[in-house]
Amino acid sequence: VTVAKRGYGSMAVSNSTGSQIINILIGLGFPWFISNLAGREIRVKGVKEIQVMAYFQAANVVVFVSLLLLMTMHTWRPGDHSKAQLGMGKGIVLLGMYVLVTSSYAIHLFVKGV
């Protein structure tokens, strides 16, 4: 939040995204790596539900890419060093998508009876 308040919105978003990627890679990858080194079999239950969660997350990724990357295409030209802006509108859309996807998945679980 401090970085975003100082005018570095892109840095704040990339930091939050990068930290989540590291959490997933270390949090899932390292224990699985250790289990494989020990010769233990890893069983994954609920593959169908994991696929459904992946579809909901894919919607988040599409919106994230369209808001943060495609909206900054004009800054990709050589010699154009203007900063990407993360304004109130984009922030509201990102937050809204989070609420929408989270509540949609909760409704999916409720309808399914889990």
MARNU-235910 format. One record per residue: residue number from 1; residue in three letters; x, y, z of N, C-alpha, C in turn. Coordinates in steps of 0.02 Angstrom, whole numbers, plus 50000, padded with zeros to 5 digits. Atoms other than C-alpha are relative to their C-alpha. Layout:
<atoms>
+------+------+-------+-------+-------+-------+-------+-------+-------+-------+-------+
| resi | resn |  n.xx |  n.yy |  n.zz | ca.xx | ca.yy | ca.zz |  c.xx |  c.yy |  c.zz |
+------+------+-------+-------+-------+-------+-------+-------+-------+-------+-------+
|  NUM |  ala |     X |     Y |     Z |     X |     Y |     Z |     X |     Y |     Z |
...
+------+------+-------+-------+-------+-------+-------+-------+-------+-------+-------+
</atoms>
This chain:
<atoms>
+------+------+-------+-------+-------+-------+-------+-------+-------+-------+-------+
| resi | resn |  n.xx |  n.yy |  n.zz | ca.xx | ca.yy | ca.zz |  c.xx |  c.yy |  c.zz |
+------+------+-------+-------+-------+-------+-------+-------+-------+-------+-------+
|    1 |  val | 50042 | 49941 | 50000 | 50000 | 50000 | 50000 | 50044 | 50062 | 50000 |
|    2 |  thr | 49956 | 49942 | 49996 | 50142 | 50119 | 50041 | 50030 | 50015 | 49932 |
|    3 |  val | 49970 | 49990 | 50066 | 50223 | 50092 | 49871 | 49949 | 50030 | 49952 |
|    4 |  ala | 50052 | 49973 | 50044 | 50058 | 50125 | 49783 | 49984 | 50072 | 50016 |
|    5 |  lys | 50013 | 49931 | 49980 | 50030 | 50284 | 49883 | 50055 | 50047 | 49977 |
|    6 |  arg | 49944 | 49959 | 50024 | 50200 | 50346 | 49828 | 50000 | 50008 | 49924 |
|    7 |  gly | 50005 | 49992 | 50072 | 50146 | 50332 | 49646 | 50029 | 49943 | 49960 |
|    8 |  tyr | 49972 | 50058 | 50035 | 50219 | 50163 | 49603 | 49949 | 49943 | 49999 |
|    9 |  gly | 50054 | 50049 | 50003 | 50058 | 50068 | 49567 | 50022 | 49935 | 49966 |
|   10 |  ser | 49977 | 50060 | 50035 | 50140 | 49949 | 49444 | 50045 | 49957 | 50044 |
|   11 |  met | 49956 | 50036 | 49956 | 50272 | 49903 | 49570 | 49961 | 49964 | 50055 |
|   12 |  ala | 50041 | 50031 | 49947 | 50140 | 49868 | 49703 | 49964 | 49938 | 49973 |
|   13 |  val | 50036 | 50057 | 50029 | 50040 | 49755 | 49588 | 50048 | 49943 | 49983 |
|   14 |  ser | 49952 | 50053 | 50017 | 50194 | 49661 | 49526 | 50028 | 49967 | 50062 |
|   15 |  asn | 49976 | 50028 | 49938 | 50254 | 49638 | 49704 | 49948 | 49952 | 50029 |
|   16 |  ser | 50052 | 50045 | 49972 | 50087 | 49565 | 49760 | 49992 | 49938 | 49957 |
|   17 |  thr | 50005 | 50058 | 50045 | 50080 | 49452 | 49607 | 50060 | 49954 | 50009 |
|   18 |  gly | 49939 | 50039 | 49993 | 50260 | 49396 | 49623 | 50004 | 49963 | 50066 |
|   19 |  ser | 49998 | 50033 | 49935 | 50243 | 49357 | 49807 | 49953 | 49940 | 50002 |
|   20 |  gln | 50045 | 50057 | 50002 | 50093 | 49245 | 49773 | 50029 | 49943 | 49959 |
|   21 |  ile | 49969 | 50053 | 50041 | 50186 | 49152 | 49637 | 50054 | 49964 | 50040 |
|   22 |  ile | 49948 | 50031 | 49958 | 50332 | 49122 | 49755 | 49969 | 49957 | 50054 |
|   23 |  asn | 50034 | 50039 | 49948 | 50213 | 49065 | 49892 | 49976 | 49933 | 49972 |
|   24 |  ile | 50025 | 50062 | 50030 | 50135 | 48937 | 49774 | 50058 | 49954 | 49982 |
|   25 |  leu | 49944 | 50042 | 50021 | 50301 | 48877 | 49704 | 50036 | 49968 | 50060 |
|   26 |  ile | 49966 | 50027 | 49941 | 50383 | 48858 | 49875 | 49953 | 49959 | 50043 |
|   27 |  gly | 50048 | 50034 | 49956 | 50227 | 48809 | 49972 | 49976 | 49933 | 49974 |
|   28 |  leu | 50021 | 50064 | 50029 | 50176 | 48671 | 49852 | 50059 | 49960 | 49973 |
|   29 |  gly | 49946 | 50035 | 50033 | 50334 | 48629 | 49758 | 50050 | 49969 | 50047 |
|   30 |  phe | 49948 | 50026 | 49956 | 50456 | 48608 | 49901 | 49977 | 49938 | 50039 |
|   31 |  pro | 50022 | 50062 | 49966 | 50352 | 48484 | 50005 | 49993 | 49941 | 49952 |
|   32 |  trp | 50005 | 50054 | 50048 | 50316 | 48383 | 49848 | 50069 | 49975 | 49979 |
|   33 |  phe | 49932 | 50018 | 50017 | 50500 | 48385 | 49804 | 50030 | 49956 | 50055 |
|   34 |  ile | 49973 | 50039 | 49944 | 50547 | 48322 | 49978 | 49967 | 49931 | 50003 |
|   35 |  ser | 50035 | 50065 | 50000 | 50412 | 48186 | 49969 | 50026 | 49955 | 49945 |
|   36 |  asn | 49974 | 50041 | 50055 | 50478 | 48128 | 49801 | 50071 | 49976 | 50015 |
|   37 |  leu | 49933 | 50022 | 49981 | 50656 | 48124 | 49867 | 49997 | 49942 | 50049 |
|   38 |  ala | 50008 | 50054 | 49950 | 50595 | 48014 | 50010 | 49968 | 49938 | 49970 |
|   39 |  gly | 50030 | 50057 | 50033 | 50510 | 47899 | 49884 | 49927 | 49989 | 50020 |
|   40 |  arg | 50071 | 50007 | 49980 | 50334 | 47932 | 49950 | 49955 | 50020 | 49943 |
|   41 |  glu | 50049 | 49985 | 50051 | 50185 | 47931 | 49835 | 49955 | 50057 | 50023 |
|   42 |  ile | 50043 | 49944 | 49984 | 50081 | 48090 | 49828 | 49933 | 49989 | 49965 |
|   43 |  arg | 50066 | 50009 | 50029 | 49895 | 48066 | 49804 | 49962 | 50065 | 50005 |
|   44 |  val | 50040 | 49938 | 50003 | 49786 | 48212 | 49752 | 49927 | 49980 | 49996 |
|   45 |  lys | 50072 | 50016 | 49999 | 49603 | 48196 | 49799 | 49961 | 50061 | 49975 |
|   46 |  gly | 50043 | 49946 | 50022 | 49463 | 48299 | 49725 | 50025 | 50036 | 49938 |
|   47 |  val | 49973 | 49971 | 50061 | 49538 | 48327 | 49553 | 49947 | 50041 | 49964 |
|   48 |  lys | 50054 | 49964 | 50034 | 49368 | 48381 | 49483 | 49991 | 50069 | 50031 |
|   49 |  glu | 50008 | 49935 | 49966 | 49351 | 48519 | 49614 | 50060 | 50046 | 49986 |
|   50 |  ile | 49941 | 49960 | 50016 | 49529 | 48576 | 49581 | 49994 | 50029 | 49930 |
|   51 |  gln | 50010 | 49975 | 50067 | 49486 | 48592 | 49397 | 49949 | 50058 | 50000 |
|   52 |  val | 50049 | 49945 | 49996 | 49333 | 48698 | 49439 | 50032 | 50062 | 50029 |
|   53 |  met | 49965 | 49943 | 49971 | 49440 | 48810 | 49549 | 50047 | 50032 | 49949 |
|   54 |  ala | 49954 | 49974 | 50051 | 49564 | 48826 | 49406 | 49962 | 50041 | 49948 |
|   55 |  tyr | 50040 | 49961 | 50047 | 49426 | 48886 | 49289 | 49981 | 50068 | 50028 |
|   56 |  phe | 50016 | 49936 | 49968 | 49372 | 49019 | 49412 | 50063 | 50045 | 50003 |
|   57 |  gln | 49939 | 49961 | 49997 | 49553 | 49073 | 49433 | 50021 | 50024 | 49931 |
|   58 |  ala | 49983 | 49979 | 50068 | 49577 | 49079 | 49244 | 49963 | 50064 | 49981 |
|   59 |  ala | 50037 | 49938 | 50012 | 49441 | 49212 | 49237 | 50036 | 50059 | 50032 |
|   60 |  asn | 49961 | 49947 | 49967 | 49542 | 49314 | 49363 | 50062 | 50019 | 49959 |
|   61 |  val | 49939 | 49987 | 50038 | 49699 | 49296 | 49258 | 49985 | 50040 | 49937 |
|   62 |  val | 50018 | 49964 | 50061 | 49612 | 49354 | 49100 | 49986 | 50073 | 50014 |
|   63 |  val | 50015 | 49930 | 49983 | 49545 | 49511 | 49184 | 50064 | 50036 | 50022 |
|   64 |  phe | 49937 | 49970 | 49977 | 49714 | 49543 | 49268 | 50044 | 50019 | 49940 |
|   65 |  val | 49958 | 49986 | 50059 | 49807 | 49531 | 49102 | 49971 | 50057 | 49959 |
|   66 |  ser | 50030 | 49947 | 50041 | 49682 | 49639 | 49010 | 50004 | 50068 | 50034 |
|   67 |  leu | 49997 | 49935 | 49966 | 49683 | 49774 | 49143 | 50070 | 50027 | 50007 |
|   68 |  leu | 49934 | 49976 | 49983 | 49866 | 49782 | 49184 | 50051 | 49998 | 49943 |
|   69 |  leu | 49952 | 50004 | 50055 | 49956 | 49731 | 49025 | 49975 | 50033 | 49937 |
|   70 |  leu | 50025 | 49973 | 50063 | 49846 | 49774 | 48878 | 49987 | 50076 | 50005 |
|   71 |  met | 50013 | 49928 | 49992 | 49802 | 49946 | 48949 | 50065 | 50041 | 49999 |
|   72 |  thr | 49936 | 49964 | 50000 | 49988 | 49989 | 48954 | 50038 | 49991 | 49935 |
|   73 |  met | 49965 | 50013 | 50064 | 50029 | 49943 | 48773 | 50031 | 50064 | 49972 |
|   74 |  his | 49972 | 49938 | 50028 | 50057 | 50126 | 48730 | 50068 | 50017 | 50032 |
|   75 |  thr | 49935 | 49986 | 49968 | 50206 | 50128 | 48851 | 50054 | 49952 | 49977 |
|   76 |  trp | 49951 | 50049 | 50023 | 50292 | 49984 | 48761 | 50041 | 50025 | 49942 |
|   77 |  arg | 49962 | 49973 | 50057 | 50356 | 50094 | 48618 | 50069 | 50022 | 50023 |
|   78 |  pro | 49933 | 49977 | 49983 | 50541 | 50130 | 48615 | 50000 | 50076 | 50011 |
|   79 |  gly | 49995 | 49929 | 49986 | 50576 | 50299 | 48693 | 49943 | 50028 | 50041 |
|   80 |  asp | 50057 | 49978 | 49960 | 50409 | 50311 | 48783 | 50009 | 49971 | 50070 |
|   81 |  his | 49985 | 50024 | 49933 | 50451 | 50300 | 48968 | 49947 | 50023 | 50050 |
|   82 |  ser | 50053 | 49980 | 49954 | 50284 | 50352 | 49041 | 49981 | 49940 | 50044 |
|   83 |  lys | 50016 | 50052 | 49952 | 50229 | 50254 | 49193 | 49929 | 49975 | 49988 |
|   84 |  ala | 50068 | 50028 | 50001 | 50080 | 50137 | 49193 | 49963 | 50026 | 50061 |
|   85 |  gln | 50040 | 49973 | 49946 | 49939 | 50201 | 49300 | 49953 | 49946 | 50027 |
|   86 |  leu | 50048 | 50043 | 49967 | 49841 | 50098 | 49425 | 49953 | 50047 | 50037 |
|   87 |  gly | 50046 | 49952 | 49972 | 49695 | 50213 | 49455 | 49945 | 49968 | 50041 |
|   88 |  met | 50056 | 50023 | 49959 | 49539 | 50200 | 49560 | 49956 | 49952 | 49960 |
|   89 |  gly | 50044 | 50043 | 50041 | 49440 | 50124 | 49416 | 50027 | 49929 | 49993 |
|   90 |  lys | 49971 | 50067 | 50007 | 49561 | 49980 | 49386 | 49999 | 49964 | 50067 |
|   91 |  gly | 50000 | 50031 | 49933 | 49574 | 49949 | 49573 | 49931 | 49974 | 50018 |
|   92 |  ile | 50068 | 50022 | 49986 | 49385 | 49940 | 49589 | 49982 | 49939 | 49958 |
|   93 |  val | 50015 | 50058 | 50043 | 49373 | 49820 | 49441 | 50037 | 49938 | 50027 |
|   94 |  leu | 49963 | 50058 | 49972 | 49510 | 49707 | 49515 | 49968 | 49975 | 50064 |
|   95 |  leu | 50033 | 50019 | 49938 | 49427 | 49708 | 49685 | 49931 | 49969 | 49986 |
|   96 |  gly | 50065 | 50028 | 50019 | 49257 | 49677 | 49605 | 50006 | 49931 | 49971 |
|   97 |  met | 49989 | 50067 | 50028 | 49325 | 49530 | 49507 | 50017 | 49950 | 50054 |
|   98 |  tyr | 49983 | 50044 | 49944 | 49397 | 49457 | 49666 | 49936 | 49979 | 50037 |
|   99 |  val | 50063 | 50014 | 49965 | 49228 | 49471 | 49753 | 49955 | 49956 | 49957 |
|  100 |  leu | 50042 | 50038 | 50045 | 49136 | 49404 | 49600 | 50022 | 49927 | 49995 |
|  101 |  val | 49975 | 50068 | 50008 | 49247 | 49252 | 49577 | 49995 | 49961 | 50066 |
|  102 |  thr | 50004 | 50033 | 49935 | 49254 | 49212 | 49763 | 49928 | 49982 | 50016 |
|  103 |  ser | 50070 | 50014 | 49985 | 49066 | 49226 | 49784 | 49971 | 49950 | 49950 |
|  104 |  ser | 50024 | 50050 | 50049 | 49034 | 49128 | 49622 | 50022 | 49930 | 50019 |
|  105 |  tyr | 49977 | 50066 | 49978 | 49140 | 48986 | 49687 | 49963 | 49977 | 50062 |
|  106 |  ala | 50039 | 50018 | 49940 | 49051 | 48992 | 49855 | 49930 | 49977 | 49981 |
|  107 |  ile | 50066 | 50020 | 50024 | 48884 | 48983 | 49765 | 50004 | 49932 | 49966 |
|  108 |  his | 49990 | 50065 | 50032 | 48950 | 48838 | 49661 | 50003 | 49945 | 50053 |
|  109 |  leu | 49994 | 50050 | 49947 | 48996 | 48744 | 49820 | 49933 | 49990 | 50036 |
|  110 |  phe | 50064 | 50004 | 49966 | 48828 | 48785 | 49900 | 49949 | 49961 | 49958 |
|  111 |  val | 50046 | 50035 | 50045 | 48729 | 48724 | 49749 | 50018 | 49925 | 49996 |
|  112 |  lys | 49977 | 50069 | 50005 | 48835 | 48567 | 49739 | 49987 | 49962 | 50065 |
|  113 |  gly | 50014 | 50032 | 49935 | 48804 | 48534 | 49924 | 50061 | 49979 | 50038 |
|  114 |  val | 49937 | 50018 | 49966 | 48983 | 48527 | 49984 | 50003 | 50034 | 50067 |
+------+------+-------+-------+-------+-------+-------+-------+-------+-------+-------+
</atoms>
